[in-house]
Amino acid sequence: MKPGGLFPTSTSSCMVKRLFLTTCSRRCSKSVNAVKIDKSKTSVKKLSSQLSDQPISKIRNVGIIAHIDAGKTTTTERFLYYSGITGTIGSVDEGTTVTDYLTQERERGITIQSAAVSLNWRQHRINIVDTPGHIDFTIEVERTLRVMDSAIGILDVSAGVEAQTKTVWRQANRFNLPRLLFLNKMDKRNADIDGSLTSIRNDLGTTPLLIQHNLGTGSSFTGIVDLPSMTCQKWNRAATSQEFTTTPLTNSVDSALFDKCLTLRNNLIDNLAELDPIMMDVVINSVSYDDITSDCINKCLRRVTCDNKAVPVLIGSSLKSRCIQPLLDAVVDYLPNPESSNSKFAFDDKLCAFAFKTVHQKERGAVTFLRLYNGAISTSMTVYNSADETTDRIGKIYMILADQMLEIKQASAGSIVAVTGLAKTVTGDTLVTNAKAAEKYSAADVQLPTLSVPEPVFMCSIETYSSKEQRALEEALKILVREDPSLRIKLDPETQQMVLMGMGELHLDIVKDRLLKEHKLEVYLGKMLVAYRETIERPSNIIHHTLNKTIGDTTHHVSVAVSVEPCESQSKTAHFVCSGEQSWDKLKWYHRKPIDQGTSQALLMGPLLGYPVVGCRVNVHNFTLHSSRTSAAMISAAIREAVHQALQDSVVILSEPEMRLQIYCDEDNLSDILYDLTHRRAVIGNVEHTEDGVIVHGVSPVATLLGYSTKLRKLSSGRAHFMMEIAGYISMSEQQTKNIVSELSNW
């Protein structure tokens, strides 16, 4: 089988999620009856009106990121309950959570698509997005963090930094987001705060500032000491209790605890003084650290957090509903508002909006999700798409309230809304007022960074059981590809067989399930294969190619000479340089674009199996235009054919993706698991022994990991589990390449 041309992979996103909003705020220790949302039209309008009246300084846009099973969704459920959104606390195990509402999420107990909720806390509106923790759905984290102003990282305090924690942390680094860290699961017997802080420093490369001290651990964990204010906060032992008492911590109450916390507070002040010059002046001018107020410390914590100099660390237990309120307080106190965040752009008061999702609804058609950075939008407003230089018109604007979409007339900066009518806008596009504004900002190099969409690493054929459903399948796949930019479809030009490409086995299995439950299509997925890349081992000879074609009364005549050679870059973006007689200065500026397009198109399909060619540079030795009427399309065609011939003249081999592994197992199963890994061409990094068991770190080719979860369960009697993330691509030998080509050619 030789995969062929790509379907258009236009846009993104997930299914429309619930956005819960409220005006109820609870911070005090008094017991308050939970408030259920009245979803009547009048109540919804009242809630939306009150929230929309919030000034931008009192808005927080926060993404929740973590390794799988660290407690993201459980924490979000407590946010909703304690802020008055819900009357009961949902359970991940029981499939009753607000943000995990898809059938696939509730059946599997994992988050698949990011979900937005909104609440009021201390007269601040907090927009929170719960993201997936599984590597197969990393694009959901990417596009969520792209439109957030800050993030909360959640860690299992007994495990510290885990594999996917590093991945999502790097994604947050890419957007320069200020963050908080929440050490969750303090109720576990092996909770290790010091170990977690060490892993944060070593693995995340950031400075953690512990601002709380625990009162007990494991089953005896009852609360915290807030170090800036030196107050004890103790929770009722009831599982969902909202009651907690706040009392000053004094030497007469508990001298040992007081001395310990005083030392920690002084260390916190010292660390802040090293990071913040204002705090340094305060320390120098203070007689004693006791004179430094909690307000002064909190303001300094906000400055160093917003400047990304350090990360405040809080502790608690979401499952036991302890220390959730202080975490919400920290969001208000330490994280930036949209106006002061690092994501602010110099667009004055003019419109600047970013399209980060597109979903399809039967009743509304394409619905685009926008984050507004500057200016405002209104119904029927014309906007300019700076990406493809076209105009588009907004139809209706919606605020999503619970399971309703409430139509509103306008939205302002800091908001996240859904709109209809944007037929030309796709995920990653920036919308501004008009073409003049786009030119102004382009000249000033002011633009919003686009999404980084990971390349798929798994693929399989997809077919319907009935030829009558083929058309319906094609339409359903177009919708899913539009919603999920990490999902790709290839079409074999010879056999017309469709090939589905995604981030992992789970990812493609979810697609199959959605086709059945949402589109009523039963499909067959073929053998799971790896999405390889093609690369070259040595330079080619110089290839001369001439295109001479007459169409109508126009003659298109161009001669080119090109060669290809290996380069270190593993990007699919074409790298062409002028070489020999052809200098860059001689190449007219309006010829450079079609040449670049021709090289890019040629490198999209390699000569072996049609996979993208990476690690390859194209050298243009000669470019001669014999007819001034030769079109840009013909120039691209000539370059494309010449590059294809040059690739065939070179030695082309395959590159296979490698995965970085973390396997969690018992000591009893370690030898069997290591023996199995050696037969999978895995390279073992180190074996870490912990109180909970053993963690095996290593790297293995993706191809050898197909079906590994089933094998691991058998080896460990169901007690072991593993996580993996893409580590990069490694070149295969010529013999390995021949074997893969032979196998896939007969597929």
Secondary structure, DSSP 8 states (H G I E B T S, - for coil): -----B------------B--------SSS---------SHHHHHHHHHHHHTS-GGGEEEEEEEESTTSSHHHHHHHHHHHTTS-SS---TTTT--SS--SHHHHHHTS--S-EEEEEEETTEEEEEEE---SGGGHHHHHHHHHT-SEEEEEEETTTBS-HHHHHHHHHHHHTT--EEEEEE-TTSTT--HHHHHHHIIIII---EEE-EEEE--GGG--EEEETTTTEEEEE-SSTT---EEEEE--TTT-HHHHHHHHHHHHHHHHHHHHH-HHHHHHHHT-S-GGGS-HHHHHHHHHHHHHTTS-EEEEE-BTTTTBSHHHHHHHHHHHS--TTTSTT----TTS-EEEEEEEEEETTTEEEEEEEEEESEEETT-EEEETTTTEEEE---EEEEEBTEEEEESEEETT-EEEEE--SS--TT-EEES-HHHHHHHHHTT------------EEEEEEESSGGGHHHHHHHHHHHHHH-TT-EEEE-TTT--EEEEESSHHHHHHHHHHHHHHH---EEE---EE--EEEESS----EEEEEEEEETTEEEEEEEEEEEEE-S---SS-EEEE-TT--TTTS-HHHHHHHHHHHHHHHHS-TTTS--B-SEEEEEEEEEES-TT--HHHHHHHHHHHHHHHHHHS-EEEEEEEEEEEEEE-GGGHHHHHHHHHTTT-EEEEEEEETTEEEEEEEEEGGGGTTHHHHHHHHHTT--EEEEEEEEEEE--HHHHHHHHHHHHT-
